Amino acid sequence: MTTSDDSKFAFPKMDRREFLSTTAAMTVVAGVSMPQLAFGADKVVKIGFLAPLTGDVAAWGKPGYDGCLIWADWVNAAGGVKVGGDAYKVEFVAYDNEYDPAKARAGATKLIKEDGVKFVMMLGGDTWPGVEKIAAKEGMLFSTLLPSDLTPETKTLLAPCEVHPIYNVTGVEWMAEQFPDLKKAVICAQDDALGKPSVATYLAAFEAAGIDVVDDPLFFDPATTDFAPVMTKLLASKPDILCLDTCYADYVHPLCEQAFQQGFKGKIISCTMDFYQKVIEKTSQEFMEGVIFQFPDFDDPALNDAKVNFQKPNEFYAEYAKRYGESEWGAVSWEYASIMDLWADGASKAGSVEPGDVLEAMKAGGKGKHAFGTADWWGTELFGIDNALVGDWPVVVIEGGKAKIKGFKSIPAWWAKHSDLMVKHFKALGQMYNQR
């Protein structure tokens, strides 16, 4: 799949000068007039989108691709990405890996060898091992939403947006500050490459907050479809806190339904709560009141803070809702587009779209313009390489049936105080880079 005819998409209604001074494209077209940015016949850069577009994990792929189409339309309409003296139109080439390592390997080969992409974005996780050798052999720049994919050997792999699962400490830290009487937690997760490092992170965060995890984390088979027994076991110890870890949407929804049906009255905390409106419909607004998670809706006014680097977040959300429906907004709807901001800025600084040049430019100075503020390239202590962009992350709470940002918490500040706990729990679950 590639981007479609741009003319059929609605362009955001704003003054041309305002758009050129504020849109994501400005990091790459600033100071250049529109006539100078006319596309040459061969000035197209192709970007690979290698993620699950169908299947159980599609909620963390397809919405991100949809967001990228908006990004491309806006940037291309503003003249494209300025690289040296040229302007490049951006074209996305998508390949559905269905969250399967073998299909990811086939997709990476096609995107690089046949389509000639200069950068490949992935969800990562279980699919990264299928691609790792190809990335190294070809010297191709890849991105992942999961820093737990990083090792000292993954030199061309960046985690420039989502710092999963490390940001989960911020939700626990905020919860402990706001609700100090909550002291007993239980955790569940699917037994896979997303669930395990996330469980380690929550265990570290709960220990740092003085919250007791009363039972061993419950790892369920990813093939599970009946979540009634899972929830019955979780609630047997009468916890104050029900932690749903980084469960896929197809698990979070039935888990919440079961918690509702089995009468849970405590606090729910989860990494994601994709399509939470649908969960409210299946439970109740009262039941979902106060649920804590990590991913905001981008119509949130808190995202208009000057430190936020994602340009025009409210307008982006409105365009996304117009094209795909507000209920389809999820955790990754903005993330891949945010990564494209960083890539475009790197290509502009490098004066090149070649993977090695862009990688060097993106990491220059050890800092980057993360969506939620300036952040550090970090990770050696936990991942063996400083290829994760880590800074502040929002804490989100459902109030009155709507996700609201309650504040931004610093991941580096938490790490400075509690890194020993994180390393301890990562080691216990075999998730350190030298164990995987």
C-alpha positions as CSV (number, residue, x, y, z in Angstrom):
1,M,0.0,0.0,0.0
2,T,1.1,3.6,-0.6
3,T,-0.3,7.0,0.0
4,S,-3.3,7.7,-2.2
5,D,-4.2,10.8,-4.2
6,D,-3.6,13.7,-1.9
7,S,-6.4,15.8,-3.5
8,K,-9.2,13.7,-1.9
9,F,-8.1,14.6,1.6
10,A,-9.3,17.7,3.4
11,F,-6.4,20.1,4.2
12,P,-6.5,21.7,7.6
13,K,-8.2,25.0,7.6
14,M,-5.6,27.6,8.7
15,D,-3.8,30.6,7.3
16,R,-1.1,29.6,4.9
17,R,1.6,31.6,6.8
18,E,0.4,30.1,10.1
19,F,0.6,26.6,8.7
20,L,4.1,27.1,7.3
21,S,5.3,28.4,10.6
22,T,3.8,25.7,12.8
23,T,3.3,22.5,11.0
24,A,5.8,19.6,11.4
25,A,7.0,20.4,7.9
26,M,8.6,23.6,9.2
27,T,11.5,21.7,10.7
28,V,12.5,20.9,7.1
29,V,11.2,23.8,5.0
30,A,11.8,26.8,7.2
31,G,13.1,29.8,5.3
32,V,12.3,28.4,1.8
33,S,9.5,29.7,-0.3
34,M,7.0,27.5,-1.9
35,P,8.2,28.0,-5.5
36,Q,11.7,26.9,-4.6
37,L,10.2,23.7,-3.2
38,A,8.6,22.5,-6.4
39,F,9.1,18.7,-6.7
40,G,11.5,17.4,-9.2
41,A,10.4,14.4,-11.2
42,D,12.7,12.1,-9.2
43,K,12.5,13.8,-5.8
44,V,10.5,11.2,-3.9
45,V,11.7,9.5,-0.7
46,K,10.0,6.2,0.2
47,I,9.5,5.3,3.8
48,G,8.7,1.7,4.8
49,F,5.9,0.9,7.3
50,L,6.4,-2.6,8.5
51,A,3.8,-3.4,11.1
52,P,0.7,-5.4,11.8
53,L,-2.2,-4.0,9.8
54,T,-4.4,-7.0,10.4
55,G,-4.7,-9.6,13.2
56,D,-4.7,-9.4,17.0
57,V,-2.0,-6.7,17.2
58,A,-3.4,-4.4,14.4
59,A,-4.4,-1.8,16.9
60,W,-0.7,-1.0,17.3
61,G,-0.1,-0.8,13.6
62,K,-3.0,0.3,11.4
63,P,-3.9,3.5,13.4
64,G,-0.3,4.5,13.1
65,Y,-0.2,4.0,9.4
66,D,-3.4,6.1,9.1
67,G,-1.7,8.9,11.1
68,C,1.2,8.7,8.7
69,L,-1.0,9.4,5.8
70,I,-2.2,12.6,7.4
71,W,1.5,13.5,8.1
72,A,2.4,12.9,4.5
73,D,-0.5,14.9,3.2
74,W,0.3,17.9,5.4
75,V,4.1,17.8,4.8
76,N,3.8,17.3,1.0
77,A,1.2,20.0,0.7
78,A,3.6,22.4,2.4
79,G,6.3,21.6,-0.1
80,G,7.9,18.4,1.2
81,V,11.1,17.7,3.2
82,K,14.0,20.0,2.4
83,V,17.2,18.0,1.9
84,G,20.2,20.1,0.9
85,G,18.9,22.2,-2.1
86,D,16.2,19.7,-3.0
87,A,12.7,19.1,-1.7
88,Y,11.5,15.5,-1.4
89,K,7.9,14.3,-1.5
90,V,7.4,11.6,1.1
91,E,5.7,8.3,0.0
92,F,4.8,5.6,2.5
93,V,5.1,1.9,1.4
94,A,3.3,-0.3,3.9
95,Y,3.7,-4.1,4.4
96,D,1.5,-6.0,6.8
97,N,3.7,-8.3,8.9
98,E,0.6,-9.5,10.9
99,Y,3.0,-9.5,13.9
100,D,4.8,-12.6,12.5
101,P,8.6,-12.7,12.5
102,A,8.8,-14.6,9.2
103,K,6.5,-12.1,7.5
104,A,8.4,-9.2,8.9
105,R,11.6,-10.6,7.4
106,A,9.9,-11.0,4.0
107,G,8.5,-7.5,4.3
108,A,11.9,-5.9,5.2
109,T,13.5,-7.6,2.3
110,K,10.9,-6.4,-0.1
111,L,10.9,-2.8,1.2
112,I,14.6,-2.5,1.0
113,K,15.4,-4.5,-2.1
114,E,12.4,-3.8,-4.3
115,D,10.8,-0.6,-3.1
116,G,14.1,1.3,-2.3
117,V,12.9,2.7,1.1
118,K,15.4,4.8,3.1
119,F,13.9,4.3,6.5
120,V,11.6,1.6,8.0
121,M,9.3,2.0,10.9
122,M,8.2,-1.0,13.0
123,L,6.1,-1.8,16.1
124,G,8.9,-4.2,17.0
125,G,8.6,-6.8,19.7
126,D,8.2,-10.4,18.5
127,T,8.8,-9.3,14.9
128,W,12.1,-7.6,15.4
129,P,14.2,-10.8,15.5
130,G,13.0,-11.6,12.0
131,V,14.4,-8.4,10.7
132,E,17.6,-7.8,12.8
133,K,20.1,-9.5,10.6
134,I,18.7,-7.8,7.5
135,A,18.9,-4.4,9.1
136,A,22.5,-5.0,10.1
137,K,23.5,-6.4,6.7
138,E,21.9,-3.6,4.7
139,G,22.8,-0.8,7.1
140,M,19.1,0.3,7.0
141,L,17.7,2.7,9.6
142,F,14.8,1.2,11.5
143,S,12.6,2.4,14.3
144,T,10.7,0.5,17.0
145,L,8.1,1.5,19.5
146,L,9.7,-1.0,21.9
147,P,13.1,0.0,23.3
148,S,13.3,-3.5,24.8
149,D,14.3,-4.6,21.3
150,L,17.6,-2.7,21.7
151,T,20.9,-4.4,22.3
152,P,24.5,-3.3,21.7
153,E,24.3,-5.0,18.3
154,T,21.2,-3.0,17.1
155,K,23.2,-0.1,15.9
156,T,20.8,1.1,13.2
157,L,17.6,0.6,15.4
158,L,16.2,3.6,17.2
159,A,13.4,4.0,19.7
160,P,12.7,7.7,19.0
161,C,9.1,8.0,20.3
162,E,7.6,5.4,22.6
163,V,9.9,4.3,25.4
164,H,7.9,1.2,26.2
165,P,7.8,-0.1,28.9
166,I,9.9,2.4,30.9
167,Y,7.3,5.2,30.8
168,N,4.9,3.0,32.8
169,V,6.7,4.1,35.9
170,T,5.2,7.6,35.5
171,G,1.6,6.3,35.9
172,V,2.4,4.3,39.0
173,E,4.4,7.2,40.6
174,W,1.5,9.6,40.0
175,M,-1.1,7.1,41.3
176,A,0.9,6.6,44.5
177,E,1.1,10.3,45.1
178,Q,-2.6,10.8,44.5
179,F,-3.9,7.7,46.2
180,P,-1.5,6.8,49.0
181,D,-3.9,4.4,50.7
182,L,-3.8,2.0,47.7
183,K,-1.3,-0.7,48.8
184,K,-2.2,-4.1,47.2
185,A,-1.8,-4.7,43.5
186,V,-2.1,-7.6,41.1
187,I,-0.6,-7.8,37.5
188,C,-1.5,-9.8,34.4
189,A,0.0,-9.9,30.9
190,Q,0.2,-12.0,27.8
191,D,3.4,-14.1,27.9
192,D,5.4,-12.5,25.1
193,A,8.0,-9.9,24.2
194,L,5.7,-7.0,25.1
195,G,4.3,-8.4,28.3
196,K,7.5,-9.5,30.1
197,P,9.5,-6.3,30.1
198,S,6.4,-4.4,31.0
199,V,5.7,-6.6,34.0
200,A,9.3,-6.0,35.1
201,T,8.8,-2.3,34.8
202,Y,5.5,-2.3,36.8
203,L,7.1,-4.5,39.5
204,A,9.9,-2.0,39.9
205,A,7.5,1.0,39.9
206,F,5.2,-0.6,42.5
207,E,8.2,-1.5,44.7
208,A,9.5,2.1,44.4
209,A,6.1,3.4,45.4
210,G,5.8,1.0,48.4
211,I,2.9,-0.9,46.8
212,D,2.8,-4.7,47.5
213,V,2.2,-7.0,44.5
214,V,0.3,-9.6,46.4
215,D,0.6,-12.5,43.9
216,D,3.1,-13.5,41.3
217,P,2.3,-11.8,38.0
218,L,-0.2,-13.8,36.0
219,F,1.1,-14.5,32.5
220,F,-1.6,-15.9,30.3
221,D,-1.2,-17.6,26.9
222,P,-1.6,-15.1,24.0
223,A,-4.2,-17.6,22.5
224,T,-6.5,-17.0,25.5
225,T,-10.0,-16.0,24.6
226,D,-11.9,-16.7,27.9
227,F,-10.8,-14.1,30.5
228,A,-13.3,-15.0,33.2
229,P,-10.9,-17.5,34.9
230,V,-8.0,-15.0,34.5
231,M,-10.0,-12.3,36.3
232,T,-11.3,-14.6,39.0
233,K,-7.8,-15.6,39.9
234,L,-6.6,-11.9,39.9
235,L,-9.4,-10.7,42.2
236,A,-9.1,-13.6,44.6
237,S,-6.7,-11.7,46.8
238,K,-9.0,-8.6,46.9
239,P,-6.5,-6.2,45.5
240,D,-6.8,-2.4,45.6
241,I,-5.1,-2.1,42.2
242,L,-5.7,-4.1,39.0
243,C,-2.7,-3.7,36.6
244,L,-3.4,-4.8,33.1
245,D,0.3,-4.2,32.1
246,T,0.8,-3.9,28.3
247,C,-2.1,-6.1,27.2
248,Y,-3.3,-5.8,23.6
249,A,-6.7,-4.1,23.1
250,D,-8.2,-7.5,22.4
251,Y,-7.3,-8.5,25.9
252,V,-7.8,-5.3,27.7
253,H,-11.5,-5.0,26.7
254,P,-12.6,-8.5,27.9
255,L,-10.4,-8.1,31.0
256,C,-12.2,-4.8,31.9
257,E,-15.6,-6.4,31.1
258,Q,-14.8,-9.3,33.5
259,A,-13.6,-7.0,36.2
260,F,-16.9,-5.1,35.9
261,Q,-19.0,-8.2,35.9
262,Q,-17.1,-9.7,38.9
263,G,-17.6,-6.5,40.9
264,F,-14.1,-5.0,41.1
265,K,-14.3,-1.6,42.9
266,G,-10.6,-0.7,43.0
267,K,-8.3,1.3,40.8
268,I,-7.4,0.1,37.3
269,I,-4.0,1.0,35.8
270,S,-2.8,-0.1,32.3
271,C,-0.2,0.9,29.8
272,T,-2.8,1.4,27.1
273,M,-6.6,1.7,27.0
274,D,-7.1,1.8,23.3
275,F,-10.6,2.6,22.1
276,Y,-11.7,3.2,25.7
277,Q,-15.1,4.5,24.6
278,K,-15.9,1.0,23.5
279,V,-15.0,-0.3,27.0
280,I,-17.2,2.3,28.6
281,E,-20.1,1.1,26.4
282,K,-19.6,-2.5,27.6
283,T,-19.2,-1.6,31.2
284,S,-20.2,1.8,32.5
285,Q,-18.8,5.4,32.7
286,E,-18.9,5.0,36.5
287,F,-16.8,1.8,36.4
288,M,-14.2,3.4,34.1
289,E,-13.9,6.6,36.0
290,G,-10.4,7.2,37.2
291,V,-8.7,4.5,35.1
292,I,-5.0,5.4,34.7
293,F,-3.0,4.9,31.5
294,Q,-0.3,6.5,29.4
295,F,-1.7,7.7,26.1
296,P,-3.7,10.9,25.6
297,D,-6.2,12.0,23.1
298,F,-4.6,14.7,21.1
299,D,-7.5,17.1,21.5
300,D,-6.2,17.6,25.0
301,P,-5.4,21.3,25.7
302,A,-2.4,20.2,27.8
303,L,-0.7,19.3,24.5
304,N,-0.6,23.0,23.5
305,D,2.2,23.5,26.0
306,A,5.2,25.2,24.5
307,K,7.5,22.3,25.3
308,V,5.4,19.9,23.2
309,N,7.1,19.3,19.9
310,F,4.2,17.5,18.1
311,Q,2.9,20.3,15.9
312,K,-0.8,21.2,15.8
313,P,-1.8,18.1,18.0
314,N,-5.5,19.3,18.3
315,E,-5.8,19.8,14.5
316,F,-4.1,16.4,13.9
317,Y,-6.6,14.7,16.2
318,A,-9.5,16.5,14.5
319,E,-8.3,15.4,11.0
320,Y,-7.8,11.9,12.2
321,A,-11.3,11.8,13.7
322,K,-12.7,13.2,10.5
323,R,-11.1,10.6,8.3
324,Y,-11.3,7.5,10.4
325,G,-13.7,8.2,13.3
326,E,-13.0,9.5,16.8
327,S,-13.5,6.0,18.3
328,E,-10.6,4.7,16.2
329,W,-8.0,6.9,17.8
330,G,-5.5,4.7,19.7
331,A,-2.2,4.7,21.4
332,V,-0.2,4.6,18.2
333,S,-2.3,7.0,16.0
334,W,0.3,9.8,16.5
335,E,3.4,7.9,17.3
336,Y,4.7,6.9,13.9
337,A,3.9,10.5,12.6
338,S,6.0,11.8,15.5
339,I,8.9,9.6,14.5
340,M,8.6,11.0,11.0
341,D,9.0,14.5,12.5
342,L,12.3,13.4,13.9
343,W,13.4,11.6,10.7
344,A,12.6,14.6,8.6
345,D,14.5,16.9,10.9
346,G,17.5,14.5,10.7
347,A,17.4,14.3,6.9
348,S,17.2,18.1,6.7
349,K,20.2,18.5,9.1
350,A,22.2,15.8,7.2
351,G,21.4,17.2,3.8
352,S,20.8,13.5,2.8
353,V,18.1,10.8,3.0
354,E,20.6,8.0,3.2
355,P,20.1,5.9,6.3
356,G,23.5,6.3,7.9
357,D,23.6,10.1,7.4
358,V,20.1,10.5,8.9
359,L,20.9,8.3,11.9
360,E,24.0,10.3,12.7
361,A,22.1,13.6,12.4
362,M,19.2,12.4,14.5
363,K,21.5,11.5,17.4
364,A,23.9,14.5,17.1
365,G,24.4,16.2,20.4
366,G,22.8,13.4,22.4
367,K,19.4,15.1,22.5
368,G,16.2,15.1,20.3
369,K,12.9,16.8,20.0
370,H,10.6,14.1,21.4
371,A,6.9,14.7,21.1
372,F,6.5,15.6,24.7
373,G,9.7,17.8,25.1
374,T,13.4,17.7,24.6
375,A,14.7,14.3,25.6
376,D,18.0,12.5,25.9
377,W,19.4,9.6,23.8
378,W,19.7,7.0,26.6
379,G,19.7,3.3,27.3
380,T,23.2,1.9,27.8
381,E,22.5,0.8,31.4
382,L,19.3,-1.1,30.5
383,F,19.6,-1.9,26.8
384,G,23.4,-1.7,26.1
385,I,23.0,1.2,23.7
386,D,21.9,4.9,23.9
387,N,19.3,4.5,21.1
388,A,16.2,5.3,23.1
389,L,14.9,8.9,23.3
390,V,13.8,9.4,26.9
391,G,12.3,12.4,28.7
392,D,8.9,13.3,30.0
393,W,5.7,11.3,29.5
394,P,2.1,12.1,30.2
395,V,-0.1,10.4,32.8
396,V,-3.7,10.0,31.5
397,V,-6.9,9.5,33.5
398,I,-10.4,8.8,32.3
399,E,-12.7,11.5,33.8
400,G,-16.3,11.8,32.8
401,G,-15.9,9.4,30.0
402,K,-12.9,11.3,28.4
403,A,-9.2,10.8,28.6
404,K,-7.4,13.7,30.3
405,I,-3.7,14.5,30.8
406,K,-3.2,14.9,34.5
407,G,0.5,15.9,34.3
408,F,3.9,15.1,32.8
409,K,6.3,13.0,34.8
410,S,10.1,12.6,34.2
411,I,11.3,9.2,33.3
412,P,15.0,10.2,33.8
413,A,14.2,11.6,37.3
414,W,12.6,8.3,38.3
415,W,15.5,6.3,36.9
416,A,18.0,8.4,38.8
417,K,16.3,7.3,42.1
418,H,15.3,3.7,41.3
419,S,17.4,2.3,38.5
420,D,18.6,-0.5,40.8
421,L,15.0,-1.7,41.1
422,M,14.4,-1.7,37.4
423,V,17.6,-3.7,36.7
424,K,16.7,-6.1,39.4
425,H,13.3,-6.9,38.0
426,F,14.5,-7.0,34.4
427,K,17.1,-9.6,35.4
428,A,14.6,-11.6,37.4
429,L,12.4,-12.0,34.2
430,G,15.4,-12.5,31.9
431,Q,14.8,-9.2,30.1
432,M,18.2,-7.6,30.2
433,Y,19.9,-7.1,26.9
434,N,22.5,-9.7,27.7
435,Q,19.9,-12.2,28.7
436,R,17.6,-12.0,25.7
